[in-house]
Every structure is written in structure tokens, then in C-alpha cells.
């Protein structure tokens, strides 16, 4: 069952300030992160999803974890906690055959 756009908007408790977002962007860039998806138009065709998605590509799995564990990211993330519900996943990509 999909949640309505209205119920998804209610999950944001407070807006994250621009300076907090800039700190998150800076930390990702320092670890070689490249934003592939950052909000934008989307349509849920199966399942459920949050109202906004971000996908960041890193040069390696280790680089992604280093970014997450970095003092810069953790300091910025501390401002986000309690203000919004979110899911954060670090997943290893593939260079293999694309089906």
C-alpha cells in the first residue's frame, strides 16, 4: 500500500538548514562522492518510497563508509537527527555485466 504524498510530507519535522545540507555535500565531495539523484521528479511504480531520494556514487564501498563515519558528516548529520525520518543505505555497486 502506498502512502499518500500528504502523509509523506508530514514525516519532515523541521527543515534542515542550508548550512547543514552544505556540510553534508562537502563531506560527500571530500570522499569522492558524485550525486546521481538529488530529489527531482520521480514516480513510485511499485512499493513505497520516501518523498525525496538522494543517490550518491563513491569511488569505492570503503570511501562511502569513510564519508559516513567522518567527523564532518557526523557533525552535519547530528543537526538532521530528530528533524526528519530517513533511511541511509551503503551498498556495494557492480562493474559486472548489466542485465
C-alpha positions, -999 to 999 in steps of 0.1 A, spaced: 0 0 0 14 34 -10 14 62 14 -2 94 1 21 123 -8 4 142 21 14 116 47 49 115 34 53 153 37 42 151 74 73 130 82 95 161 80 95 175 114 117 206 108 136 217 77 173 211 77 191 244 72 211 252 41 244 252 61 236 217 73 230 205 37 262 222 25 282 204 52 267 171 40 275 179 4 311 190 13 317 157 32 305 137 2 326 156 -22 357 153 1 353 115 -1 349 114 -39 311 113 -39 292 122 -70 255 129 -68 235 108 -93 200 116 -79 191 145 -56 154 150 -53 137 157 -86 108 142 -105 100 106 -97 71 82 -97 66 52 -74 55 24 -97 58 -4 -71 63 -4 -33 68 27 -12 95 54 -11 102 85 9 91 118 -6 127 126 -16 156 104 -26 193 110 -29 218 86 -46 255 93 -42 281 73 -61 315 69 -44 347 55 -58 345 25 -35 325 9 -8 352 19 17 350 56 6 313 56 12 317 43 47 346 66 54 323 95 44 295 84 67 319 79 96 338 111 90 336 138 117 323 163 92 294 141 81 286 131 117 285 167 128 262 177 100 240 146 105 236 154 142 216 185 131 193 164 109 185 138 136 151 143 152 141 166 124 132 141 97 127 103 93 152 89 68 168 57 56 205 56 48 220 26 30 256 20 19 255 -7 -8 284 -21 -29 279 -14 -66 289 -36 -96 311 -32 -125 300 -65 -139 276 -74 -167 244 -53 -168 213 -73 -174 
